[in-house]
Amino acid sequence: SARPCSLQNTAAAPVWDRGAGCRAGNGIPVDPVAQARETGTLLWQTRFRFVGTLCHFVLPVAPGPELAREYLQLADDGLVALDWVVGPCVRGRRITSAGGLPAVLLVIPNAWGRLTRNVLGLCLLALERGYYPVIFHRRGHHGCPLVSPRLQPFGDPSDLKEAVTYIRFRHPAAPLFAVSEGSGSALLLSYLGECGSSSYVTGAACISPVLRCREWFETGLPWPYERGFLLHQKIALSRYATALEDTVDTSRLFRSRSLREFEEALFCHTKSFPISWDTYWDRNDPLRDVDEAAVPVLCICSADDPVCGPPDHTLTTELFHSNPYFFLLLSRHGGHCGFLRQEPLPAWSHEVILESFRALTEFFRMEERMKGLSRHRASFLGGRRRGGALQRREVASSSNLEEIFSWKRSYTR
């Protein structure tokens, strides 16, 4: 199996180390693991890059998972929703962490609020592998009521911070992993950057992430996706048109003809605090604090992605060359969040993500074991050398011992 390796600041550095099998073309690493995963991909998917993407957004998953919804009231009285995947129950579930506690898998859908086939498929596979999946829904998305006239900007992680705090309250001892889909990756990357090492996340993955978000909005998408995403958002907000009239120019909002016009009308040309397009992206660019991210992040992308565009123009390859926490798996085929295989097999991207999380869990478990052995050895040797002297020395207070020997988490913010 592949193992991640640190990237060097050279154009030919591979993202995944497989010995002589690694190669790079046009400065973008290509992974042979992805090629092996795609041997079972349907022939029509490799020839028609839109098919996998359309299947991802249109086809339902059957049977769907059983969800238990919780509404979380935020500090400003807004609401977000958490859908906990509670079934179907699977016999012989594998435990993903030490101590028998299932790890929590936080799943962030795309920014339009569409709960897709692959998100639900990932949750079902994660449940089978012993995770406890939970889906995060933004204000007004997927049946979550909009109780205040404020929506979540594209890269504002403030609501997600409160949701993670609540998840940690419910499962304080369980490891937390996070996965985002498509445009929803902007929210996850913003969160990891703003929180740094205090994010509580053990590892993260982004499926077909949009990395150059401003250019993505300004360039526009192929018209079927542009019109489809735009129509989906208009329909979702139409039920709140009256409530939004005091803060947003709703006539301009619903007359918008592109995703950029819609985003500007909703968050820039507000009636109370209008801001410029430049200011909006200064605050919401998901890579604004990316250097502060302190957990491994795996990005799975496709060279034929019709939504994100060609990787030569849309992938920030310098990020994967310079940042030791970011890893890129670039596939030749897969579309946008597709990566399909023959039914009933799940998308191979799901298998890769869960396998990477399993490897992270094993790595940290081994690291803690080695630290424990080192401490035990140092204590034993020190006791033999200073046994007589230590017996005569005054015992330090418990608070001092705790201050000296307890492990302290470092914070970047």
C-alpha positions in Angstrom: 0.0 0.0 0.0 1.1 3.6 -0.6 2.7 5.6 2.2 2.7 9.4 2.3 6.1 11.1 2.0 7.2 14.7 2.7 7.4 16.8 -0.4 10.5 18.6 -1.5 10.5 22.0 -3.2 11.1 20.5 -6.6 8.7 20.3 -9.5 9.3 16.5 -9.9 8.6 15.6 -6.2 5.9 12.9 -6.0 3.1 13.2 -3.6 3.0 9.5 -2.8 6.0 7.4 -2.5 5.9 4.1 -4.4 9.6 3.8 -5.3 10.3 3.8 -9.0 6.6 3.9 -9.7 6.3 7.6 -8.9 6.4 10.1 -11.7 5.3 13.7 -12.3 4.1 15.4 -15.5 3.9 19.2 -16.0 4.9 19.7 -12.4 1.8 17.9 -11.1 2.4 14.6 -9.3 0.3 11.6 -10.6 -0.2 8.7 -8.3 0.0 5.1 -9.5 -2.3 4.1 -6.6 -5.1 6.0 -8.2 -4.4 4.2 -11.5 -4.7 0.9 -9.7 -7.9 1.9 -8.0 -9.4 2.9 -11.3 -8.9 -0.5 -13.0 -12.5 -1.4 -12.1 -13.9 2.0 -13.4 -16.5 1.8 -16.1 -15.3 2.5 -19.6 -17.9 5.1 -20.2 -16.8 7.1 -17.2 -13.2 7.4 -18.6 -14.5 8.6 -21.9 -17.2 11.0 -20.7 -15.9 13.0 -17.7 -19.4 14.5 -17.0 -21.0 11.1 -16.4 -19.4 10.5 -13.0 -20.1 14.0 -11.9 -23.8 13.9 -12.9 -24.2 10.5 -11.2 -22.7 12.0 -8.1 -25.2 15.0 -8.0 -28.3 13.4 -9.4 -28.5 9.7 -8.5 -29.8 8.8 -5.0 -28.1 6.3 -2.7 -30.2 3.2 -2.0 -30.8 2.3 0.7 -30.0 5.5 2.6 -28.6 5.6 6.1 -30.7 6.2 9.2 -30.1 9.7 10.5 -30.8 11.2 13.9 -30.9 15.0 13.7 -29.9 17.5 16.3 -30.2 21.3 16.0 -27.5 23.3 17.6 -28.3 26.9 18.7 -25.4 29.2 18.1 -24.1 32.2 20.0 -26.1 34.6 17.8 -29.3 32.4 18.1 -28.8 30.9 14.6 -29.3 27.2 14.0 -27.1 24.6 12.4 -28.0 20.9 12.0 -26.0 17.8 12.9 -27.2 14.5 11.3 -25.8 11.5 13.2 -25.7 8.3 11.2 -27.2 5.7 13.4 -28.0 2.9 11.0 -28.4 0.5 9.4 -26.5 -1.4 12.1 -23.7 -3.6 10.7 -22.6 -6.8 12.4 -18.9 -7.2 13.1 -18.1 -3.5 13.0 -14.4 -2.8 13.1 -13.2 -0.4 15.8 -11.0 2.3 14.4 -9.3 3.5 17.6 -7.6 2.2 20.7 -9.7 1.6 23.8 -12.8 0.5 21.9 -14.1 4.0 21.3 -15.3 4.6 17.7 -13.8 7.6 16.1 -16.2 10.5 15.1 -16.2 11.3 11.3 -17.4 14.8 10.7 -18.7 15.2 7.1 -19.1 18.6 5.4 -21.2 18.6 2.2 -20.8 21.0 -0.6 -21.5 24.7 -0.1 -24.8 24.6 -1.8 -26.4 22.3 0.8 -27.0 19.4 -1.6 -26.7 16.1 0.2 -25.2 13.9 -2.5 -25.0 10.2 -3.3 -21.3 10.0 -2.4 -21.6 11.8 1.0 -24.2 9.2 2.1 -22.2 6.4 0.6 -19.1 7.6 2.6 -21.2 7.7 5.8 -22.4 4.1 5.2 -18.9 2.8 4.6 -17.6 4.7 7.6 -20.3 3.2 9.8 -19.4 -0.2 8.6 -15.7 0.4 9.4 -16.5 1.4 13.0 -16.7 5.2 12.7 -19.5 7.4 14.1 -20.4 9.7 11.2 -22.1 13.0 11.6 -23.1 15.4 8.8 -22.8 19.1 9.3 -25.5 21.3 7.7 -25.2 25.1 7.5 -27.9 27.6 8.3 -30.9 27.1 6.0 -29.4 24.0 4.3 -31.1 20.6 3.9 -34.1 21.4 6.0 -32.3 23.3 8.7 -34.5 26.3 9.5 -33.1 29.8 9.0 -34.2 31.5 12.2 -32.1 34.7 11.8 -31.5 36.8 8.7 -27.8 35.7 8.5 -26.3 33.0 6.3 -22.8 31.5 6.5 -20.3 33.1 4.1 -18.3 30.8 1.8 -15.2 30.5 4.0 -16.4 31.6 7.5 -15.8 28.7 10.0 -17.4 30.3 13.1 -20.4 28.1 13.0 -18.3 25.0 12.4 -16.2 25.9 15.4 -19.2 25.8 17.7 -20.4 22.5 16.1 -16.9 20.9 16.7 -17.0 22.2 20.3 -20.4 20.5 20.8 -19.1 17.2 19.2 -16.1 17.2 21.5 -18.5 17.8 24.5 -20.5 14.7 23.5 -17.5 12.5 22.6 -14.6 13.9 24.6 -12.3 10.9 24.4 -13.0 9.8 20.8 -10.6 10.8 17.9 -12.2 13.3 15.4 -11.6 13.1 11.7 -13.1 15.4 9.1 -14.0 15.0 5.4 -15.3 17.7 3.1 -16.8 17.5 -0.4 -16.2 19.9 -3.3 -16.9 23.5 -2.5 -17.5 22.5 1.2 -13.7 22.1 1.4 -13.4 25.9 1.7 -15.1 25.7 5.1 -12.9 22.8 6.4 -9.7 24.4 5.2 -10.7 27.8 6.8 -11.4 26.0 10.0 -8.1 24.1 10.1 -6.2 27.3 9.3 -7.9 29.5 11.9 -7.7 27.0 14.7 -4.3 25.6 14.0 -3.2 23.0 16.5 -6.3 23.6 18.6 -8.7 22.3 16.0 -9.3 19.0 17.9 -9.0 17.2 14.5 -6.7 14.2 14.1 -6.8 14.1 10.3 -8.7 15.5 7.4 -9.5 14.8 3.8 -11.0 16.9 1.0 -12.7 15.3 -2.0 -12.3 17.5 -5.2 -11.6 20.6 -3.2 -12.0 24.1 -4.7 -8.7 25.8 -3.7 -8.6 29.0 -5.8 -12.1 30.0 -4.8 -12.2 33.6 -6.0 -10.9 32.7 -9.5 -13.4 29.8 -9.5 -16.3 32.2 -8.9 -15.0 34.8 -11.4 -14.2 32.4 -14.2 -17.5 30.6 -13.9 -18.5 26.9 -14.3 -19.7 25.0 -17.4 -23.2 26.2 -17.9 -25.0 23.0 -16.8 -23.3 23.2 -13.4 -23.5 26.9 -13.1 -27.2 27.0 -13.8 -27.9 23.9 -11.7 -26.1 25.1 -8.6 -27.5 28.6 -9.0 -31.1 27.3 -9.3 -30.6 25.0 -6.3 -29.6 27.9 -4.1 -32.4 30.2 -5.4 -35.0 27.5 -4.6 -33.6 26.9 -1.1 -33.6 30.6 -0.3 -37.0 31.4 -1.9 -38.8 30.3 1.2 -36.9 32.9 3.2 -37.3 35.8 0.8 -39.5 37.8 3.1 -37.3 37.3 6.1 -34.2 38.4 4.1 -35.7 41.6 2.7 -34.4 43.7 5.6 -30.8 42.7 5.0 -30.5 41.7 1.3 -31.7 43.1 -1.9 -33.8 40.1 -2.7 -34.9 41.3 -6.2 -31.2 41.5 -7.2 -30.5 38.2 -5.5 -33.1 36.2 -7.4 -32.3 38.0 -10.7 -28.6 37.0 -10.5 -27.4 35.0 -13.5 -24.1 33.6 -12.2 -22.8 32.2 -8.9 -20.6 35.3 -8.5 -23.6 37.7 -8.8 -25.5 35.5 -6.3 -22.6 35.5 -3.8 -22.1 39.3 -4.2 -25.8 40.0 -3.7 -26.0 37.8 -0.7 -22.9 38.8 1.2 -21.4 42.0 -0.3 -24.3 44.2 -1.4 -26.1 44.0 1.9 -28.2 46.9 3.2 -26.6 47.1 6.7 -22.8 46.5 6.1 -22.0 46.5 2.4 -18.4 45.4 1.6 -16.4 45.1 -1.6 -15.6 41.9 -3.5 -12.0 42.2 -2.5 -12.8 42.6 1.2 -15.1 39.6 1.0 -12.3 37.3 -0.2 -9.8 38.8 2.2 -12.0 37.4 4.9 -13.2 34.1 3.2 -10.3 32.8 1.2 -9.9 29.3 2.6 -6.1 29.4 2.1 -5.6 32.7 4.0 -4.3 30.9 7.1 -3.4 27.6 5.6 0.2 27.8 7.0 -1.4 27.4 10.5 -3.0 24.1 9.7 -1.4 21.4 12.0 -3.0 18.1 11.0 -2.5 15.9 7.9 -4.8 16.9 5.1 -5.3 14.5 2.1 -6.7 16.2 -1.1 -8.2 13.8 -3.7 -8.5 15.5 -7.1 -9.2 14.5 -10.7 -7.5 15.8 -13.8 -10.8 15.7 -15.7 -12.9 17.5 -13.1 -15.5 19.6 -15.0 -16.4 21.7 -12.0 -13.0 22.7 -10.6 -11.4 22.9 -14.0 -7.9 21.8 -15.3 -5.4 21.1 -12.5 -2.7 23.2 -14.2 -4.8 26.3 -13.4 -6.8 25.3 -10.4 -4.5 23.3 -8.1 -2.1 25.2 -5.8 0.7 22.8 -6.3 3.1 25.0 -4.3 1.0 24.2 -1.3 1.7 20.5 -1.5 5.4 21.1 -2.2 6.0 23.4 0.7 3.5 22.4 3.4 4.4 19.0 5.1 0.8 18.6 6.3 -0.8 18.6 2.8 -0.9 15.6 0.5 -2.3 15.4 -3.0 -3.7 12.3 -4.8 -4.3 13.3 -8.4 -6.3 10.9 -10.5 -6.6 11.0 -14.3 -10.3 10.2 -14.2 -13.1 10.6 -11.7 -14.9 13.8 -12.5 -16.0 16.0 -9.6 -16.5 14.0 -6.4 -17.2 10.9 -8.6 -14.4 8.3 -8.5 -17.0 5.6 -9.2 -16.5 1.8 -9.5 -18.7 -1.0 -10.5 -21.8 -1.3 -8.2 -22.2 -2.1 -5.4 -18.6 -1.1 -4.6 -18.3 2.3 -3.0 -16.3 5.1 -4.6 -12.6 4.3 -4.4 -12.0 7.8 -2.9 -13.9 6.7 0.2 -11.6 3.6 0.6 -8.5 5.7 0.3 -9.7 8.3 2.9 -10.7 5.7 5.5 -7.4 3.8 4.9 -5.4 7.0 5.4 -7.3 7.6 8.6 -6.6 4.1 9.8 -2.9 4.6 9.1 -2.9 7.9 11.0 -4.6 6.1 14.0 -1.9 3.4 13.9 0.9 5.9 13.7 -0.3 8.0 16.7 -1.0 4.8 18.7 2.6 3.6 18.0 4.0 7.1 18.8 2.2 7.1 22.2 3.5 3.5 22.9 7.1 4.6 22.1 6.8 7.7 24.3 5.5 5.5 27.2 8.4 3.1 26.8 10.9 6.0 26.8 9.4 7.5 29.9 9.4 4.1 31.6 13.1 3.4 30.7 14.2 6.9 31.8 12.3 6.5 35.1 13.9 3.1 35.7 17.4 4.2 35.0 17.0 7.3 37.0 15.7 5.4 39.9 18.7 3.0 39.9 21.2 5.9 39.8 19.5 8.1 42.4 17.6 5.6 44.5 19.2 6.5 47.8 19.2 10.2 47.2 15.5 10.3 46.1 14.4 8.6 49.2 15.9 11.3 51.3 14.6 14.1 49.1 11.3 15.9 49.9 8.5 14.7 47.7 7.2 17.4 45.3 3.6 18.5 45.5 1.2 16.9 43.1 0.6 20.2 41.3 4.4 20.7 40.7 4.7 17.1 39.3 1.7 17.6 37.1 3.2 20.9 35.8 6.5 19.2 35.1 5.5 15.9 33.6 2.0 16.3 32.1 1.9 16.7 28.3 0.9 20.2 27.2 -0.8 20.9 23.9 0.8 23.7 21.9 -1.5 26.4 20.4 -0.8 28.6 17.4 -3.6 31.0 18.1 
